[in-house]
């Protein structure tokens, strides 16, 4: 299949969906159950992007071991965020754990 045609088709679908939501605006009312389900979409998408990068960072199968700095930093971030609920502290500390693990423990 022609790549340009495929990209143009994806662009057309994306523009159509966004334009429909923009044009129709508040005239469409979603049922409460659907609205509640849509609240979980950002968390689901973020998890689908982050988890594979954490558990298989080199695309060579699962790497669930203490030698995986992404996994160690992710666990530290989860624990720190659960305890403190402070986003900036979580980001800075988990990056410090990642870099320390990458260049300190594993080198």
NUNU-583332 format. One record per residue (C-alpha): residue in one letter; x, y, z. Coordinates in steps of 0.05 Angstrom, whole numbers, padded with zeros to 5 digits, always signed. Layout:
BEGIN
AXYZ...
//
This chain:
BEGIN
X+00000+00000+00000X+00023+00070-00015X+00049+00103+00049X+00026+00173+00028X-00045+00147+00018X-00044+00112+00085X-00020+00175+00121X-00072+00217+00085X-00126+00169+00107X-00104+00170+00179X-00102+00246+00177X-00172+00249+00147X-00200+00204+00201X-00166+00244+00256X-00190+00311+00228X-00261+00284+00220X-00265+00260+00292X-00237+00324+00320X-00280+00368+00276X-00343+00329+00295X-00329+00338+00369X-00312+00412+00358X-00373+00427+00314X-00424+00388+00355X-00397+00411+00422X-00448+00409+00477X-00504+00384+00432X-00483+00313+00444X-00494+00289+00515X-00458+00226+00536X-00491+00178+00584X-00461+00179+00655X-00432+00109+00648X-00396+00129+00584X-00370+00193+00615X-00344+00153+00675X-00310+00103+00628X-00278+00160+00588X-00246+00187+00652X-00200+00126+00651X-00175+00136+00580X-00114+00180+00597X-00090+00132+00651X-00099+00072+00605X-00062+00105+00547X-00005+00128+00591X+00001+00058+00621X+00002+00027+00552X+00059+00072+00532X+00101+00069+00596X+00096-00003+00619X+00128-00036+00557X+00186+00014+00561X+00197-00003+00634X+00193-00079+00633X+00225-00089+00564X+00272-00029+00553X+00315-00062+00499X+00258-00097+00461X+00290-00164+00476X+00236-00194+00521X+00219-00180+00593X+00274-00153+00636X+00245-00158+00706X+00309-00156+00746X+00346-00110+00793X+00394-00093+00736X+00338-00057+00698X+00345+00017+00718X+00278+00036+00686X+00242-00014+00729X+00278+00006+00793X+00263+00080+00779X+00190+00065+00763X+00181+00027+00828X+00214+00085+00866X+00168+00134+00831X+00106+00094+00848X+00125+00088+00921X+00146+00161+00928X+00084+00187+00893X+00039+00143+00937X+00073+00169+01000X+00082+00243+00984X+00032+00259+00928X+00083+00311+00904X+00094+00308+00829X+00157+00349+00822X+00191+00312+00879X+00171+00245+00848X+00200+00265+00780X+00265+00291+00807X+00276+00234+00856X+00259+00179+00805X+00305+00210+00754X+00360+00212+00807X+00347+00138+00822X+00349+00121+00748X+00413+00159+00735X+00446+00134+00798X+00426+00062+00782X+00447+00069+00709X+00515+00101+00721X+00530+00081+00793X+00506+00012+00808X+00512-00019+00739X+00578+00012+00717
//
